[in-house]
Amino acid sequence: MKCEFIAILYEEEIYESHEIARSYFQSEREVHHDKADIYRYVDVIWIHWDNAVAHRQGSGQIAAQMWEKHQLGEIDIVLG
């Protein structure tokens, strides 16, 4: 099955100490942040297509820097 994601929302969080950051492209890892560090991520839904209707398979977050490395575009969808 092809894995397709749709961005729902871009978000930012400010970290005041080291935290555990997760990415769907990397395994869980510990990240040390300075007080002013900002973690940017994209809230997404994972979809599959049935004819012209998108069906949600799951949801999650992807690090914004990883998301932006891919070919991005805008589409209109019918979510079933």
C-alpha positions as CSV (number, residue, x, y, z in Angstrom):
1,M,0.0,0.0,0.0
2,K,1.3,3.5,-0.9
3,C,1.8,5.7,2.1
4,E,0.4,9.2,1.5
5,F,0.1,12.1,4.0
6,I,-1.8,15.3,4.0
7,A,-0.7,18.2,6.2
8,I,-3.4,19.6,8.5
9,L,-1.5,22.1,10.6
10,Y,2.1,23.5,11.1
11,E,3.0,23.9,14.7
12,E,6.0,25.1,16.8
13,E,7.0,24.3,20.4
14,I,9.6,26.0,22.5
15,Y,11.8,23.6,24.6
16,E,13.3,24.8,27.9
17,S,15.3,21.6,28.5
18,H,16.2,18.4,26.7
19,E,13.2,16.4,25.4
20,I,12.4,13.3,23.5
21,A,11.6,14.2,19.9
22,R,9.8,11.8,17.5
23,S,9.8,11.7,13.8
24,Y,8.2,9.2,11.4
25,F,11.4,9.3,9.3
26,Q,13.8,8.6,12.3
27,S,13.5,6.4,15.3
28,E,12.9,8.0,18.7
29,R,16.0,10.0,19.8
30,E,17.0,12.3,22.6
31,V,17.5,15.9,21.5
32,H,19.2,18.5,23.7
33,H,17.8,22.0,23.2
34,D,18.9,25.3,24.4
35,K,16.3,27.5,26.2
36,A,15.5,29.3,22.9
37,D,15.2,26.2,20.7
38,I,12.0,25.7,18.7
39,Y,10.8,22.3,17.4
40,R,8.7,22.7,14.3
41,Y,6.4,19.9,13.1
42,V,3.5,19.2,10.9
43,D,0.3,17.5,12.0
44,V,-0.7,15.0,9.3
45,I,-3.3,12.4,8.4
46,W,-2.3,9.3,6.6
47,I,-4.7,8.5,3.8
48,H,-5.4,5.9,1.1
49,W,-7.5,6.5,-2.0
50,D,-10.6,4.6,-3.1
51,N,-11.4,6.0,-6.5
52,A,-11.6,9.8,-5.9
53,V,-12.3,9.6,-2.1
54,A,-9.5,9.8,0.5
55,H,-9.9,7.6,3.6
56,R,-8.0,8.4,6.8
57,Q,-5.8,5.5,8.0
58,G,-4.2,7.4,10.9
59,S,-2.7,10.7,12.2
60,G,0.5,11.9,13.6
61,Q,3.3,14.4,13.4
62,I,6.3,14.7,11.2
63,A,9.3,17.0,11.8
64,A,8.8,20.1,9.5
65,Q,12.4,19.9,8.2
66,M,11.7,16.3,7.0
67,W,8.3,17.2,5.5
68,E,9.7,20.2,3.5
69,K,12.3,17.9,1.8
70,H,9.5,16.3,-0.2
71,Q,7.6,17.5,-3.3
72,L,4.7,19.4,-1.8
73,G,1.5,20.8,-3.4
74,E,-2.1,21.6,-2.7
75,I,-5.0,19.4,-3.6
76,D,-8.8,19.4,-2.9
77,I,-10.0,16.2,-1.4
78,V,-13.2,14.4,-0.5
79,L,-12.6,12.7,2.8
80,G,-14.7,9.6,3.3
